[in-house]
Amino acid sequence: MATWKLDAAHSEVKFKVKHLVISTVTGQFNSFSGIIESSRGDFSDANISFEANIDSIDTNDKGRDGHLMSADFFDAAKYPKLFFKSKTVKKKSDNELEVAGDITIRGITKDIKLKVIFNGIVNGFGGAEVAGFEISGRLNRLDFGLHWNGITEAGGIVVSDDVKLNVQVQMVKQA
Protein backbone atom coordinates (compact mmCIF):
# COMPACT_ATOMS: atom_id res chain seq x y z
CA MET A 1 0.00 0.00 0.00
CA ALA A 2 1.49 3.33 -1.06
CA THR A 3 0.78 6.60 0.72
CA TRP A 4 0.55 9.84 -1.25
CA LYS A 5 0.54 13.25 0.44
CA LEU A 6 -1.08 16.34 -1.06
CA ASP A 7 1.42 18.97 -2.21
CA ALA A 8 -0.40 22.18 -1.25
CA ALA A 9 2.13 24.39 -3.06
CA HIS A 10 1.08 22.80 -6.36
CA SER A 11 -2.64 22.36 -5.67
CA GLU A 12 -5.78 24.48 -5.44
CA VAL A 13 -9.21 24.02 -3.90
CA LYS A 14 -11.73 26.32 -5.55
CA PHE A 15 -15.49 26.75 -5.62
CA LYS A 16 -17.92 28.81 -7.69
CA VAL A 17 -21.30 30.21 -6.66
CA LYS A 18 -23.75 32.29 -8.69
CA HIS A 19 -24.24 35.82 -7.34
CA LEU A 20 -27.43 37.73 -8.16
CA VAL A 21 -28.16 34.85 -10.58
CA ILE A 22 -26.18 36.57 -13.36
CA SER A 23 -22.54 36.43 -12.29
CA THR A 24 -20.23 33.95 -10.60
CA VAL A 25 -18.05 34.44 -7.54
CA THR A 26 -14.99 32.22 -7.25
CA GLY A 27 -13.45 31.38 -3.92
CA GLN A 28 -10.79 29.09 -2.62
CA PHE A 29 -9.34 27.60 0.52
CA ASN A 30 -5.67 28.45 1.01
CA SER A 31 -4.90 25.95 3.78
CA PHE A 32 -5.69 22.26 3.23
CA SER A 33 -4.19 18.79 3.36
CA GLY A 34 -4.92 15.34 2.04
CA ILE A 35 -3.73 11.75 1.91
CA ILE A 36 -4.33 8.95 -0.59
CA GLU A 37 -3.57 5.33 0.22
CA SER A 38 -3.59 2.99 -2.77
CA SER A 39 -1.96 -0.24 -3.85
CA ARG A 40 -2.87 0.19 -7.54
CA GLY A 41 -1.09 2.49 -9.97
CA ASP A 42 -4.43 3.71 -11.38
CA PHE A 43 -5.76 4.62 -7.86
CA SER A 44 -8.91 2.53 -8.43
CA ASP A 45 -8.63 1.15 -4.88
CA ALA A 46 -7.77 4.46 -3.23
CA ASN A 47 -8.71 5.55 0.26
CA ILE A 48 -8.80 9.34 0.24
CA SER A 49 -9.00 11.81 3.10
CA PHE A 50 -8.96 15.59 2.83
CA GLU A 51 -9.51 18.59 5.07
CA ALA A 52 -9.54 22.37 4.59
CA ASN A 53 -9.29 25.14 7.16
CA ILE A 54 -12.40 27.32 6.96
CA ASP A 55 -10.53 30.43 8.13
CA SER A 56 -8.38 30.19 4.99
CA ILE A 57 -11.34 31.00 2.73
CA ASP A 58 -10.50 33.63 0.10
CA THR A 59 -13.00 35.17 -2.33
CA ASN A 60 -10.91 38.26 -3.06
CA ASP A 61 -13.13 40.34 -0.73
CA LYS A 62 -12.20 40.48 2.97
CA GLY A 63 -15.71 41.58 4.01
CA ARG A 64 -17.32 38.66 2.18
CA ASP A 65 -14.69 36.26 3.56
CA GLY A 66 -15.50 37.42 7.09
CA HIS A 67 -19.22 36.92 6.45
CA LEU A 68 -18.56 33.41 5.07
CA MET A 69 -16.61 32.52 8.22
CA SER A 70 -19.44 33.81 10.45
CA ALA A 71 -22.36 31.81 11.88
CA ASP A 72 -24.44 32.90 8.84
CA PHE A 73 -22.38 30.48 6.74
CA PHE A 74 -19.51 28.20 7.79
CA ASP A 75 -19.35 29.21 11.49
CA ALA A 76 -15.55 28.79 11.52
CA ALA A 77 -15.34 29.43 15.27
CA LYS A 78 -17.45 26.34 15.96
CA TYR A 79 -16.56 24.26 12.86
CA PRO A 80 -12.98 25.19 11.88
CA LYS A 81 -12.54 22.55 9.16
CA LEU A 82 -14.38 20.81 6.38
CA PHE A 83 -13.63 17.14 5.75
CA PHE A 84 -13.90 14.60 2.95
CA LYS A 85 -13.46 10.83 3.26
CA SER A 86 -13.88 8.49 0.28
CA LYS A 87 -16.10 5.41 0.42
CA THR A 88 -15.76 4.02 -3.12
CA VAL A 89 -13.68 4.62 -6.23
CA LYS A 90 -14.96 3.45 -9.62
CA LYS A 91 -12.75 3.39 -12.68
CA LYS A 92 -14.72 4.92 -15.58
CA SER A 93 -11.93 4.93 -18.21
CA ASP A 94 -8.12 4.87 -18.36
CA ASN A 95 -7.89 8.31 -16.79
CA GLU A 96 -11.33 8.94 -15.28
CA LEU A 97 -12.55 7.89 -11.85
CA GLU A 98 -15.75 8.47 -9.92
CA VAL A 99 -15.11 8.95 -6.22
CA ALA A 100 -18.02 8.70 -3.79
CA GLY A 101 -17.58 9.75 -0.20
CA ASP A 102 -18.71 11.77 2.76
CA ILE A 103 -18.18 15.50 2.97
CA THR A 104 -18.63 17.21 6.33
CA ILE A 105 -19.33 20.94 6.55
CA ARG A 106 -20.60 22.64 9.74
CA GLY A 107 -20.74 19.24 11.43
CA ILE A 108 -23.20 17.93 8.83
CA THR A 109 -22.10 14.93 6.74
CA LYS A 110 -23.59 14.19 3.31
CA ASP A 111 -22.74 11.90 0.40
CA ILE A 112 -21.03 13.42 -2.61
CA LYS A 113 -19.84 12.05 -5.94
CA LEU A 114 -16.79 13.59 -7.55
CA LYS A 115 -15.53 13.28 -11.11
CA VAL A 116 -11.77 12.75 -11.09
CA ILE A 117 -9.42 13.01 -14.04
CA PHE A 118 -6.13 11.23 -13.34
CA ASN A 119 -3.39 13.05 -15.25
CA GLY A 120 -0.73 10.43 -14.62
CA ILE A 121 2.43 9.93 -12.60
CA VAL A 122 5.86 11.44 -13.27
CA ASN A 123 9.14 11.68 -11.40
CA GLY A 124 9.29 15.09 -9.75
CA PHE A 125 12.13 17.01 -8.20
CA GLY A 126 14.33 14.84 -6.02
CA GLY A 127 13.11 11.72 -7.81
CA ALA A 128 9.85 11.41 -5.88
CA GLU A 129 6.85 10.10 -7.82
CA VAL A 130 4.17 12.77 -8.32
CA ALA A 131 0.54 12.20 -9.40
CA GLY A 132 -1.84 14.84 -10.72
CA PHE A 133 -5.64 14.97 -10.49
CA GLU A 134 -8.45 17.29 -11.60
CA ILE A 135 -11.57 16.95 -9.42
CA SER A 136 -15.01 18.42 -9.99
CA GLY A 137 -18.35 18.12 -8.28
CA ARG A 138 -21.41 19.97 -7.01
CA LEU A 139 -23.18 20.35 -3.73
CA ASN A 140 -26.17 22.20 -2.36
CA ARG A 141 -25.04 24.57 0.40
CA LEU A 142 -28.44 24.36 2.11
CA ASP A 143 -27.76 20.67 2.87
CA PHE A 144 -24.99 21.83 5.22
CA GLY A 145 -26.86 24.55 7.09
CA LEU A 146 -25.48 27.40 4.97
CA HIS A 147 -28.91 29.02 4.81
CA TRP A 148 -28.17 32.75 4.77
CA ASN A 149 -29.45 34.56 1.71
CA GLY A 150 -30.71 37.95 0.78
CA ILE A 151 -33.27 39.31 -1.63
CA THR A 152 -32.52 42.27 -3.87
CA GLU A 153 -34.92 45.19 -4.20
CA ALA A 154 -36.17 43.61 -7.43
CA GLY A 155 -36.83 40.28 -5.64
CA GLY A 156 -33.77 38.42 -6.92
CA ILE A 157 -31.77 35.96 -4.84
CA VAL A 158 -28.28 37.08 -3.79
CA VAL A 159 -26.53 33.68 -3.48
CA SER A 160 -27.29 30.47 -5.40
CA ASP A 161 -27.79 27.22 -3.48
CA ASP A 162 -25.66 25.32 -6.03
CA VAL A 163 -21.90 25.27 -5.41
CA LYS A 164 -19.49 23.99 -8.06
CA LEU A 165 -16.24 22.44 -6.85
CA ASN A 166 -13.04 22.63 -8.88
CA VAL A 167 -9.96 21.07 -7.29
CA GLN A 168 -6.53 20.57 -8.83
CA VAL A 169 -4.15 18.46 -6.77
CA GLN A 170 -0.64 17.16 -7.00
CA MET A 171 0.16 14.21 -4.75
CA VAL A 172 3.66 13.11 -3.76
CA LYS A 173 4.40 9.45 -3.06
CA GLN A 174 5.88 9.01 0.40
CA ALA A 175 9.01 6.91 0.86
N, C-alpha and C positions, 0 to 999 in steps of 0.2 A: 504494500500500500504506500503510495507516494503522497506526500503533503506539499501543497502549493500555497504560498502566502501572497496575498494581494500587495502589489507594488503601488502604493497610493500616489507616488510621484509621477506615475505613468498611467493613471486611471482617473475617471471622472464619473460622478453620480449626479445625474441631472434629471429634472422633471419639468413638465410644461403644463400650464393651466390656462384656460381661456379666461380673459378679463373683459368684462362688459360685452361678452359674447362675440366681439369682433376682432380682438387682438389676443396675442398669447404672451404670457409672462413665463420666462425661463428662470429656474432656480437650480441651485446645486447644494450639496453638502460637501464641505471642505475637509472634514475629518471623519474617516471611516476605515474599517479593516475587514478582512475576510480570509477564510481558509477553505481550500478544497482538498478533500482526501479522495484519491482514486487509484485503482490498480490498473485501469485500462488507459491506453494512450489517446483514446477518443473521448474520454471523460463520461462515457455512457453509464458508468456505475458510481458517479461522483456523489459524495456527501458534501454539501456546501453550507457554510455559515457566514453570515455577514452582519455587520452592525454599523450604524452611522450616528454621530453625535448631533443631536437636534440643535444645540447652540452654535453649530458650524454652518447653519443655513445661510445662504447668500443669494439674494434675488437682485442684487445691484441697487438696493434701496434700503438703507439702514432702518427707516421707520417701518417699512413693510416687514423686514426681517424681525424686528422687535415684536410686531403684532403677531407674526407667525409663531414666535416662541412663547407667546402669552397663552393663558388659559382659553382664549377664544379659539385657538388652533391646537398646536402640538403640546402645550403646557410643559415646556422643557424643564421647569423647576421640579415638577412631579414625575415626569417621564423623560429623562435625559437622553434616551437612545431609542432608535428604531432597530428592529431585528428581522432577519430573514433566516430560515432554516429549511433546506430542501427536504422533500419527502420522496420524490421520484424524478428520474431523468429518463426521457425517451429519446432515442436516436431517430430523427426524422429523415436525415440524408447524411452524406459524408461530412458535411460541416454544419449541420443544423440540429439543434437539440431543443426539446421542450422540457423545461424544468418546472415542476409543481412543488409548492412548498407553503409554509406558513410565514406570513409577514405580520409583525406586531408593531402597532403604532398606538401610542396613548394607552398601553396596557391591553389593547383589544387585538386579538389574533384572528386573522382570516386567511382562507386559501387564496393563492394567486398562482397563475400560470405565466411563465416567462418564455419568450422566444429567445433562443441563444444561438448566435452565429459563432462557431469556433474557427478562428483565423489561423490556427496552426501553432506549432512549436518551433522555436529557433534557439540557437545558442546565443545568449546575451553577453554582456560585458562580464569578464571574469570566468567565462565558460559555463555559467549557470543556465539551465534550460528555462525558457520563458514562453508562456502560452498567452495568447490574446483572445478576448471574447467581446462581442457586441451583444448587449442584452436589452430587450424592450418588453414593455408590458403596460397594463392599464389597471387603475384601481379607482374606486369611488370613495372620495374622501369622507363622505357621510358615514360609511361603514365603520370608520375609526373614530367617530365622535368629533370630527372637524366640521362642526355645524354652522359656524359663523358665516353670515352672508349679509349683504346689503342690497337695497333696491335703489336704483337711480330715480331721479325725479320723473323720468319718462316710464318708470315701471320695469326697467331692465334689471337683470341679475348681475351683480358685481363679479362673483367668482363661480366658475363652473364646478360641478361636482366631479367631473371626469378629470383624472390626472394621468398624464402619459409619462412613463418612465423611460429613460434613455441612459444606459450605463455602459461605459467602455472600461474594461479592466485588463490589466496585465498581471499575470500571476507568475511567481518565481518558484521553481522547484527547490525544496529545501533538501540539504545534504543529509 
